[in-house]
C-alpha cells in the first residue's frame, strides 16, 4: 500500500488544482441581488411598508344584473367582440359555427382543464379573498381556481425563467385608492370565451380594482392585450358584490361531469 501513497497524493493534488477554477467560477457573485423572500416569510410580512388604502379580504361574487350603482354586465366577453388577427378570427368563427350547430368547440373547461385568466374572474361564482401585507390570495368557487397577487414590491420574474401557468404571474401595486394588477406568463392553453376566443402565451392583463357603493361592491376594469390574437387591446368592466353569507364550495370537475369527452370528443349535454 505504501508504494501507492505518492500516486494517491498526486491524484488528489491534481483534482484540487483542476477543481479550483471550477469552484471559483461557481461561487456566487458578491453583487448578486438577494433571493426574493416568500410572501409568508415573517421577515417579508413584518417589513415596514405603506398601509394599503383598503382591504379585499372577504367573499365577493360577480354581480351581472343591473343595480343602483352599476349597469348590467355579462360573464361573457362579447358581443361586441374585439378585433381579432386573421388567424384568431378563423378560430373564433369555427367556435361560433360549432355553437350554432349545438356542438362544443375545444371545450377545455368541460374536459376539466383550468379555465385560466381572465375567465375565472368573470364567472358568477363566489371568490374568497384574503389580503396580507405581501400578497392577496383568491380562491374561486369556479373550479376552486387559485390566484396569488404579490403586493410586496417584487418585480416580474425573468420571462426566460418563469414557469407559465393558466393564471399567470400577478404583481399588484396601489395607485391612490385603486389596486392595479399586472398579469403575464399565462400559458395560452385556455380560451377566453365559449365562442372560441383564443389567447396566446403573450397575453398581458391589467386589472384595476376599486371599491364603490360604500365598500359593498368592487369595480374591476380589465384590459386585455395579446399581439398574437388581437389587433388592438380592449377593456371591459365587471362588478362584484360583497357576500359575507356565502362561501366557495368544493368543486370536483371529474365528478358528474356532463361534458366529459366521448371517444375523445367533448359533447355538450
C-alpha positions in Angstrom: 0.0 0.0 0.0 2.9 2.3 0.8 4.1 2.3 -2.8 0.7 3.8 -3.9 0.7 6.8 -1.4 2.7 9.1 -3.7 0.3 8.3 -6.6 -2.8 8.9 -4.5 -1.3 12.2 -3.2 -0.6 13.3 -6.7 -4.1 12.4 -7.9 -5.7 14.3 -5.0 -3.5 17.4 -5.7 -4.4 17.2 -9.4 -8.1 17.1 -8.6 -7.8 20.0 -6.3 -6.0 22.1 -8.8 -8.3 21.2 -11.6 -11.4 21.8 -9.5 -10.2 25.1 -8.1 -11.1 27.2 -11.2 -14.5 25.5 -11.4 -15.3 26.1 -7.8 -14.3 29.7 -8.2 -16.5 30.0 -11.3 -19.4 28.6 -9.4 -19.1 30.8 -6.4 -22.0 33.2 -6.1 -21.3 36.8 -7.2 -20.9 39.1 -4.3 -23.1 41.7 -6.0 -26.0 39.3 -6.8 -29.4 40.5 -5.6 -30.8 38.8 -2.5 -33.2 36.0 -3.1 -36.8 37.0 -3.1 -38.5 36.3 0.2 -41.7 34.3 0.1 -44.9 36.1 0.7 -45.4 34.4 4.0 -41.9 34.8 5.3 -42.0 36.6 8.6 -39.3 39.0 7.5 -41.4 39.9 4.5 -44.7 40.2 6.4 -43.1 42.4 9.1 -41.3 44.8 6.7 -42.3 48.4 7.1 -44.4 49.5 4.1 -47.3 51.9 3.5 -50.6 50.7 4.7 -53.0 49.6 1.9 -55.8 52.1 1.2 -58.4 49.3 1.7 -58.5 45.5 2.1 -60.1 42.9 -0.2 -60.5 40.3 2.5 -63.9 38.8 2.3 -66.1 36.8 -0.2 -67.1 38.5 -3.4 -69.3 37.4 -6.2 -69.7 38.7 -9.8 -72.9 40.7 -10.0 -74.1 40.6 -13.6 -77.5 42.2 -13.1 -78.0 46.0 -13.2 -78.0 47.6 -9.8 -78.4 51.2 -8.5 -74.6 51.6 -8.6 -73.7 49.9 -11.9 -75.1 48.7 -15.3 -75.7 45.1 -16.2 -72.6 43.2 -17.2 -72.2 39.7 -18.7 -70.0 36.8 -17.6 -69.1 36.6 -21.3 -66.7 38.8 -23.2 -69.0 39.8 -26.1 -70.7 40.7 -28.2 -69.3 43.1 -29.3 -66.0 41.2 -29.6 -62.7 42.8 -30.1 -60.9 43.0 -33.4 -59.0 39.7 -33.9 -56.0 38.9 -36.0 -56.7 36.8 -39.1 -55.7 33.5 -37.6 -57.6 34.2 -34.3 -60.7 35.2 -36.3 -60.6 31.8 -38.0 -60.6 30.2 -34.6 -63.4 32.4 -33.4 -65.5 31.7 -36.5 -65.1 28.0 -36.1 -66.2 28.2 -32.5 -69.2 30.3 -33.3 -70.2 27.8 -36.0 -69.9 24.9 -33.6 -72.1 26.7 -31.1 -74.7 27.4 -33.8 -74.7 23.7 -34.6 -75.1 22.7 -31.0 -71.6 21.3 -30.7 -68.9 22.1 -28.1 -65.7 23.6 -29.6 -62.4 22.8 -27.9 -64.2 22.7 -24.6 -61.1 22.6 -22.3 -63.2 23.5 -19.3 -65.6 20.6 -20.0 -62.5 18.4 -20.1 -61.6 19.6 -16.6 -58.6 21.8 -17.6 -58.3 25.0 -15.6 -60.3 27.9 -17.1 -57.4 30.2 -16.6 -57.2 34.0 -16.6 -59.2 36.1 -17.2 -62.2 33.7 -17.3 -62.1 32.8 -13.6 -62.7 36.5 -12.7 -65.9 36.7 -14.8 -68.0 33.6 -13.9 -70.8 34.1 -11.5 -69.2 32.1 -8.6 -68.1 33.4 -5.2 -64.5 34.2 -4.8 -62.9 34.2 -1.3 -60.1 36.7 -1.0 -57.5 37.1 1.8 -55.3 40.2 1.8 -52.0 40.2 3.7 -49.3 42.9 3.6 -47.4 41.0 0.9 -50.0 39.1 -1.1 -53.6 38.7 -2.0 -54.9 35.1 -2.2 -58.0 34.3 -4.2 -59.9 31.0 -4.3 -62.9 30.8 -6.6 -65.9 28.5 -6.3 -65.4 28.0 -10.1 -63.0 25.0 -10.3 -61.6 26.1 -6.9 -59.2 28.2 -9.1 -56.4 29.7 -7.1 -54.7 33.0 -7.6 -52.0 34.9 -5.8 -51.3 38.6 -6.4 -48.0 39.7 -4.9 -48.1 43.2 -3.4 -44.7 43.2 -1.7 -42.9 45.3 -4.3 -41.3 42.4 -6.2 -40.8 42.6 -10.0 -42.0 40.0 -12.6 -39.7 37.0 -13.0 -37.3 36.8 -15.9 -39.5 35.7 -18.8 -36.9 33.1 -19.8 -37.1 31.6 -16.3 -40.7 31.9 -15.2 -42.9 28.9 -15.4 -46.0 29.8 -17.4 -49.3 28.8 -15.9 -53.1 29.0 -16.6 -53.5 32.0 -14.2 -50.1 33.6 -14.9 -47.9 35.7 -12.6 -49.7 38.6 -11.0 -48.0 41.6 -9.4 -50.0 44.4 -7.8 -49.5 47.9 -6.6 -51.6 50.8 -5.4 -52.3 54.0 -7.4 -54.2 56.1 -5.0 -57.3 54.1 -3.9 -57.0 51.8 -6.9 -55.3 48.4 -6.9 -53.6 47.8 -10.2 -52.6 44.2 -11.0 -50.3 43.3 -13.9 -50.5 39.6 -15.1 -48.2 38.0 -17.5 -46.7 34.5 -18.1 -50.1 32.9 -19.0 -49.6 29.6 -20.8 -52.0 30.1 -23.7 -53.7 26.7 -23.1 -57.2 28.0 -22.4 -59.9 30.1 -24.1 -61.3 33.5 -23.1 -64.8 32.7 -24.2 -67.0 29.7 -25.1 -67.3 31.1 -28.6 -63.7 30.3 -29.4 -62.0 33.5 -28.4 -58.4 32.3 -28.1 -55.4 33.9 -26.5 -51.7 33.2 -26.7 -48.9 33.0 -24.2 -48.2 36.6 -25.0 -51.4 37.7 -23.3 -51.0 40.6 -20.9 -53.7 41.6 -18.4 -54.1 44.8 -16.5 -56.7 44.9 -13.7 -57.8 48.0 -11.9 -59.9 47.3 -8.8 -61.6 50.0 -6.7 -64.4 49.8 -4.1 -67.7 51.5 -4.8 -71.1 51.8 -3.1 -69.6 52.4 0.3 -67.3 49.4 0.0 -70.1 47.0 -0.6 -69.1 46.4 -4.2 -65.9 46.2 -6.3 -65.5 47.6 -9.8 -62.9 45.8 -12.0 -61.7 47.3 -15.2 -59.8 44.7 -17.2 -57.6 45.5 -20.1 -56.5 42.6 -22.4 -53.5 42.8 -24.7 -52.3 40.0 -27.0 -50.2 40.8 -30.1 -50.8 37.3 -31.4 -54.7 37.2 -31.3 -55.8 40.8 -31.0 -55.4 43.7 -33.5 -55.5 46.1 -30.5 -56.1 46.0 -26.7 -59.6 46.1 -25.4 -61.2 46.7 -22.0 -64.3 45.7 -20.1 -65.8 46.3 -16.7 -67.2 43.8 -14.2 -68.7 44.3 -10.7 -68.6 42.2 -7.6 -70.9 42.2 -4.6 -69.7 41.6 -1.1 -71.3 38.4 0.1 -70.5 37.5 3.7 -73.3 35.0 3.6 -71.7 32.6 1.0 -68.5 30.7 0.7 -66.9 28.7 -2.2 -67.7 25.0 -2.0 -65.6 22.1 -3.0 -65.6 21.7 -6.8 -64.6 18.3 -8.3 -64.8 18.6 -12.1 -64.4 14.9 -12.7 -67.4 14.1 -10.6 -70.7 14.0 -12.5 -69.1 15.8 -15.5 -71.9 16.3 -18.0 -69.4 17.4 -20.7 -67.0 14.6 -20.4 -65.3 13.6 -23.7 -66.9 10.7 -25.6 -64.4 8.9 -27.8 -62.0 11.9 -27.4 -64.6 14.5 -28.4 -66.4 16.7 -25.9 -70.1 16.5 -26.3 -72.3 19.1 -24.5 -75.3 17.5 -22.7 
